[in-house]
């Protein structure tokens, strides 16, 4: 019996996670609560509620972390989305900038 092996395409190992997160449109108008299933330094696999969609380009804010990400949607399957991180954003550094709303959203929506 021949067993087929599927090669892992990711260069970094995935961290299984059950963290809460928030996907936010670049203008801040759309906010979608997410649950992170897998997380790496370059992306994440997230679950969203049925009927919701997330913007193609977004800020991704993770509960319990001081780093958010500028990200893009790499793929979508029903309630599951793959995100690719474009660049990290240190939330402590955005206090007096146009991205300060990300820090505020993290504190308001992702407590605990």
C-alpha positions in Angstrom: 0.0 0.0 0.0 1.4 3.4 -1.0 0.8 6.2 1.3 0.8 9.7 -0.1 2.3 12.6 1.8 1.2 16.1 1.3 4.1 18.6 1.7 3.6 21.5 4.1 3.7 24.7 2.1 4.4 27.0 5.0 7.9 27.7 5.9 7.1 28.4 9.5 5.3 26.1 11.9 1.8 27.0 12.9 0.9 27.6 16.5 -2.6 26.2 17.4 -4.5 29.0 19.1 -7.9 29.9 20.4 -7.2 33.6 20.8 -9.8 36.2 20.1 -9.1 38.8 17.4 -10.6 41.7 15.6 -10.5 42.4 11.8 -10.8 46.1 11.1 -11.1 47.8 7.8 -8.4 50.4 7.1 -10.9 53.2 7.5 -12.1 51.7 10.8 -15.8 51.5 9.7 -16.0 47.7 9.6 -15.1 45.6 12.6 -15.4 41.8 12.6 -14.8 39.6 15.7 -12.7 36.5 14.9 -11.3 33.4 16.6 -7.7 32.5 15.6 -7.3 28.8 14.9 -3.6 28.9 13.7 -1.0 31.6 14.0 2.4 32.2 12.6 4.6 35.3 12.2 3.4 35.7 8.6 -0.3 34.9 8.8 -3.3 33.3 10.5 -6.2 31.1 9.9 -9.3 32.6 11.5 -13.0 31.7 12.0 -15.7 34.3 11.6 -19.4 34.2 12.4 -21.8 32.9 9.7 -22.9 35.6 7.3 -20.0 37.9 8.1 -17.2 39.0 5.7 -13.9 40.6 6.4 -12.4 43.3 4.2 -9.7 42.2 1.7 -7.2 44.7 3.3 -7.4 45.1 7.0 -5.8 45.6 10.4 -5.7 42.5 12.5 -5.8 43.1 16.3 -5.0 40.1 18.6 -6.3 39.9 22.2 -3.5 39.8 24.7 -0.8 41.0 22.3 0.7 44.5 21.9 1.3 43.9 18.2 -1.4 44.3 15.5 -0.9 43.6 11.8 -1.6 45.2 8.5 -2.9 42.2 6.6 -4.6 40.9 3.5 -7.0 38.1 3.0 -5.3 35.2 1.2 -8.3 32.9 0.9 -11.8 32.4 2.2 -13.8 29.1 2.8 -17.3 29.7 4.2 -16.6 30.9 7.8 -12.8 30.4 7.6 -10.3 32.9 6.3 -6.5 32.8 5.7 -4.7 36.1 6.4 -1.3 37.1 5.2 0.5 39.7 7.4 2.0 42.6 5.5 3.7 44.3 8.4 3.5 44.4 12.2 2.2 47.4 14.1 3.4 48.0 17.6 0.3 49.3 19.4 2.3 51.1 22.1 3.9 53.2 19.3 0.6 54.4 17.8 -0.7 56.4 20.7 -0.7 59.8 19.0 -1.1 58.8 15.4 -4.0 58.0 13.0 -3.7 54.4 14.0 -4.5 55.1 17.7 -8.0 53.8 17.1 -6.5 50.3 16.9 -5.2 50.4 20.5 -8.5 51.8 21.7 -10.4 49.0 19.9 -8.2 46.4 21.5 -8.9 47.8 24.9 -12.6 48.1 24.3 -13.4 44.9 22.4 -10.7 42.4 23.3 -10.4 42.7 27.0 -9.8 39.5 29.0 
